[in-house]
């Protein structure tokens, strides 16, 4: 039962994580299809077919219609923008600009870049966060990370702690050079797996004046140690490495990249509660999107090689600017946020076993804060407007982007 429990959960985040917890490799990857430069044109889904690209994936065609999983606001102007990261990959983003120009200071807006969850696209949770923050007076962008969504990068459906950290830095490059943005007032928000990437970016990019990690994962920790650190030993990691290398050899031989599968479908009756939560978001009209990896066939099965071999948050304790970590009380992922808070502050989170249901719980050390939402799950912080503390985010950024 434990192995099945972990398999169902790990399919949501990445193939490398799957192998780290469950050394017996999933057999459904090849059956789910492949997406490589050689075979992609014959096997792309209808959603990917909307995106055309040259041989370097540097010219993008962006969807014109509003195709988000949340309603369009009449308080902001929306447009699509593109910009390159330092690896030459063109990133696609939705930009939201407040219509109320009185919210500007000295003719310029404070700005926020948003990305995540891990395996999602900007039309899902990150776009919702960006639009909500734009309604509160920030110029915002929600971007698709390299190799996913409408952004460029080959082969498709890969991830990298280095390149994805750079994606956040590239978003700051873009924002800091806009005439209507104050380059001294830029923040970032990372959701789920991109929460860890956001903190990692804040550890190197001193232009980031404030960082929020919402319902965060530390993807390098879960990739190397498995869920709940259940595979945190050398033997388990060695077996996972063997499985990954077998997959790489297979992919190279076949000229294809097997896909690991998105959220498990159909959903088993005895699936863990948080897998059911993932299903309720990614696989139903609530959050399904045709370009989302988690909603469809998932990451490339060999995508997580670097995450197993590279530790995020290595210099998190040297971040001098404010960081706010937000988690749900009932989130299976809360231990990642508590670990990041401890890394940054040197202090244990010590979240009470039972919270007062009438108010949020928080702990602050210097300019680092852990905020826990009573009764909230991991996925509640994707789109539940009654649980996501947007007014707290508004206060945090207005205090620290001034």
Buried (B, 14 or more C-beta within 10 A) or exposed (E): EEEEBBBBBBBBBBBBBBBBBBBEBBEBBBEBBBBBBEBBEEBBEEBBEBBEBEEEBBEBEBBEEEEBBBEEBEEBEBEBBBBBBEBEBBBBBBBBBBEEEEBBEEEBBBBBBBBBBBBBBBBBBBBBBBBBBBBBBBBBBBBBBBBBBBBBBBBBBBBBBEBBBBBBBBBBBBBBEBEEBBBEBBBBBBBBBBBBBBBBBBBBBEBBBBBBBBBBBBBBBBBBBBBBEBBEEEEBBEBBBEBBEEBBEBBEEBEBBBBBBBBBEEBEEEBBEBBBBBBBBBBEEBBBBBBBBBBBBBBBBBBBBBBBBBEBBEEBEEBEBBBBBBBBBBBBBBBBBBBBBBBBBEBEBEBEEEBEEEEBBBBBBEBBBBBBBBEBBBBBBBBBEEBBBBEBBBEBBBEBBE
